Amino acid sequence: MSAEILRVHPDEPQPDRIDYIVSCLRKGSVVALPTDTFYGLAVDPVNLHAVEQIYQLKTRQQHKPLSLLIASLAQAYELARESDPMLDRLADKFWPGPLTIIVRAGTKLPLRSTAYTGNVALRVPDAAIPRAVVEKFGLPITATSANLQGSSECTHAACVRDQIGDRIPLIIDGGPTGRTLPTTIVDLSLGPGRWMILREGAISTHEIAMVLQR
């Protein structure tokens, strides 16, 4: 069975369509939607059956936690174990935007959603559709890229349809995404004052260092 394709305005998402997307997430469905980098696979991160669907679909290694899209720094602190001035500085400079920040997870997320690492990867996307979904849903959503393991990431809905359209129920067509580079990933879970770049993407290591070492 092929996925339903739902067009949503990329800059002014229609409220009724956001409501429909949220209703699908609440039922445990996997939804592909655009971010500011690539199309991603969204599920409710506290629904362990839905989380497991992501791992099966992506044939993702079980020890790799899923990154989450959030709507604000305040929401990051609802999910993080503790406050961190480095998180504040990075968020102030680069959120919304293509920066994923790994922090120690608090108690609101099931341990399975962190792949039993105790860490959570967070970002506020510079894209109206996922932020509207998160705000309406009242929870973060997963953000792993909507492609099969070993295949290229998708910057438009047709790519998602061609790769996995027979495996998920709903694809949100918000037009092409704004970038062709992945997010940069910074790990702040290493201890006070320590950080590491796990992946350099749309934001350079130099830019990160300029913010964290000032």
C-alpha positions as CSV (number, residue, x, y, z in Angstrom):
1,M,0.0,0.0,0.0
2,S,1.4,3.4,-1.0
3,A,1.8,6.3,1.4
4,E,-0.7,9.1,1.4
5,I,0.9,12.3,0.1
6,L,-0.3,15.4,1.9
7,R,0.8,18.9,0.7
8,V,1.5,21.4,3.4
9,H,2.5,25.0,2.9
10,P,6.2,25.2,3.9
11,D,6.1,28.7,5.4
12,E,2.5,28.9,6.6
13,P,1.4,25.4,7.5
14,Q,-2.4,25.0,7.4
15,P,-3.7,24.3,11.0
16,D,-6.1,21.6,9.9
17,R,-3.2,19.7,8.2
18,I,-1.0,20.1,11.2
19,D,-3.9,18.7,13.3
20,Y,-4.1,15.7,11.0
21,I,-0.3,15.0,11.2
22,V,-0.5,15.2,15.0
23,S,-3.4,12.8,15.0
24,C,-1.4,10.3,13.0
25,L,1.6,10.6,15.4
26,R,-0.7,10.0,18.4
27,K,-1.9,6.8,16.7
28,G,1.7,5.6,16.5
29,S,2.2,6.2,12.8
30,V,5.5,7.0,11.1
31,V,5.3,10.3,9.2
32,A,7.9,11.6,6.7
33,L,8.1,15.4,6.7
34,P,10.5,18.1,5.6
35,T,13.1,19.8,7.8
36,D,15.6,22.5,6.9
37,T,18.1,19.9,5.8
38,F,16.5,16.7,4.6
39,Y,13.2,14.9,4.9
40,G,12.9,13.1,8.2
41,L,10.9,10.3,9.8
42,A,8.8,11.5,12.7
43,V,7.2,9.4,15.4
44,D,6.2,10.0,19.0
45,P,9.4,9.3,21.0
46,V,7.6,8.0,24.0
47,N,5.7,5.4,22.0
48,L,8.1,2.5,22.0
49,H,6.3,0.6,19.3
50,A,6.6,3.6,17.0
51,V,10.3,4.0,17.9
52,E,10.9,0.4,17.1
53,Q,9.3,0.9,13.6
54,I,11.9,3.5,12.9
55,Y,14.8,1.2,13.8
56,Q,13.3,-1.6,11.7
57,L,12.6,0.7,8.7
58,K,16.1,2.1,8.8
59,T,17.8,-1.2,9.8
60,R,19.4,1.2,12.2
61,Q,22.0,-0.1,14.7
62,Q,20.2,-0.5,18.0
63,H,22.8,1.4,20.0
64,K,22.4,4.6,18.0
65,P,19.9,7.0,19.6
66,L,17.4,8.9,17.5
67,S,17.7,12.7,17.3
68,L,14.7,14.7,18.2
69,L,13.2,17.9,16.8
70,I,12.0,20.4,19.4
71,A,10.4,23.9,19.2
72,S,12.5,25.9,21.7
73,L,15.5,25.9,24.2
74,A,12.9,25.7,27.0
75,Q,11.8,22.4,25.6
76,A,15.4,21.2,25.5
77,Y,15.7,21.8,29.2
78,E,12.5,19.8,29.8
79,L,14.4,16.8,28.2
80,A,17.9,17.4,29.5
81,R,19.2,16.2,32.8
82,E,20.8,19.5,33.8
83,S,21.4,23.1,32.6
84,D,24.5,23.8,30.6
85,P,25.9,27.2,29.6
86,M,27.4,25.7,26.5
87,L,24.0,24.6,25.4
88,D,22.7,28.1,26.0
89,R,25.4,29.6,23.9
90,L,25.0,27.2,21.0
91,A,21.2,27.5,21.0
92,D,21.4,31.3,21.1
93,K,23.7,31.4,18.0
94,F,22.5,28.5,15.9
95,W,18.9,27.6,16.7
96,P,16.7,27.5,14.8
97,G,19.1,25.9,12.4
98,P,21.1,22.8,11.3
99,L,22.8,22.1,14.6
100,T,22.1,18.9,16.6
101,I,23.3,19.0,20.2
102,I,23.7,15.9,22.4
103,V,23.1,16.2,26.1
104,R,22.5,13.9,29.0
105,A,18.8,13.0,29.0
106,G,16.5,13.6,31.9
107,T,13.7,11.2,33.1
108,K,11.0,12.3,30.7
109,L,12.2,10.0,27.8
110,P,12.1,6.2,28.0
111,L,15.6,4.8,28.1
112,R,14.8,2.9,24.8
113,S,14.4,6.3,23.1
114,T,18.0,7.1,24.0
115,A,19.1,3.6,22.7
116,Y,20.0,3.0,26.4
117,T,22.8,5.5,26.2
118,G,21.2,8.0,28.6
119,N,21.9,10.8,26.0
120,V,19.5,12.7,23.8
121,A,20.2,14.6,20.6
122,L,18.2,17.7,20.1
123,R,17.7,20.5,17.6
124,V,15.3,23.3,16.7
125,P,14.8,23.2,12.9
126,D,14.7,26.3,10.8
127,A,11.5,25.0,9.1
128,A,7.9,25.9,9.9
129,I,6.2,22.5,9.4
130,P,8.1,20.4,12.0
131,R,8.0,23.3,14.5
132,A,4.3,23.6,14.1
133,V,3.9,19.8,14.5
134,V,6.0,19.8,17.7
135,E,4.1,22.8,19.2
136,K,0.7,21.2,18.5
137,F,1.8,17.8,19.6
138,G,3.3,19.1,22.8
139,L,6.2,16.6,22.6
140,P,9.4,16.4,20.5
141,I,9.3,14.2,17.4
142,T,12.1,12.0,16.0
143,A,14.1,13.3,13.1
144,T,16.2,10.6,11.6
145,S,16.5,11.0,7.8
146,A,13.8,9.5,5.6
147,N,15.9,7.2,3.5
148,L,16.9,3.6,3.5
149,Q,20.3,2.7,5.1
150,G,23.0,3.2,2.4
151,S,20.7,5.3,0.2
152,S,21.0,9.1,-0.4
153,E,19.1,11.5,1.9
154,C,15.9,13.1,0.5
155,T,15.5,16.8,-0.2
156,H,12.0,16.4,-1.7
157,A,8.9,14.3,-1.1
158,A,9.1,12.3,-4.3
159,C,12.5,10.9,-3.2
160,V,10.9,9.7,0.0
161,R,8.0,8.1,-1.9
162,D,10.4,6.3,-4.3
163,Q,12.5,4.9,-1.4
164,I,10.1,4.1,1.3
165,G,6.6,5.0,0.1
166,D,5.4,1.4,0.5
167,R,6.6,1.2,4.1
168,I,5.1,4.3,5.8
169,P,1.5,5.6,5.8
170,L,2.0,9.3,5.3
171,I,4.5,11.6,3.5
172,I,4.2,15.4,4.0
173,D,5.1,17.3,0.8
174,G,6.4,20.7,1.9
175,G,8.4,21.3,-1.2
176,P,12.2,21.0,-1.5
177,T,14.3,21.4,1.7
178,G,16.6,24.4,2.0
179,R,19.9,22.7,2.3
180,T,21.9,19.7,0.9
181,L,24.3,19.3,3.9
182,P,23.4,17.4,7.0
183,T,23.3,18.9,10.5
184,T,26.4,19.4,12.4
185,I,26.4,17.3,15.6
186,V,28.0,18.5,18.8
187,D,28.3,16.3,21.9
188,L,28.0,18.1,25.2
189,S,27.4,14.9,27.2
190,L,31.1,14.4,28.0
191,G,31.1,16.4,31.3
192,P,31.3,20.0,32.4
193,G,33.1,22.2,29.9
194,R,33.8,19.4,27.5
195,W,32.6,19.1,23.9
196,M,33.3,17.2,20.7
197,I,32.2,17.5,17.1
198,L,30.8,14.1,16.0
199,R,29.9,15.3,12.5
200,E,30.7,18.5,10.6
201,G,27.8,19.5,8.4
202,A,26.1,22.7,7.5
203,I,27.9,24.6,10.4
204,S,31.7,24.4,10.5
205,T,33.8,23.2,13.4
206,H,35.4,26.7,13.4
207,E,32.0,28.3,13.9
208,I,31.3,26.0,16.8
209,A,34.6,26.6,18.4
210,M,34.3,30.4,18.1
211,V,31.1,30.2,20.2
212,L,32.2,27.7,22.8
213,Q,35.7,29.0,23.4
214,R,34.9,32.7,23.8
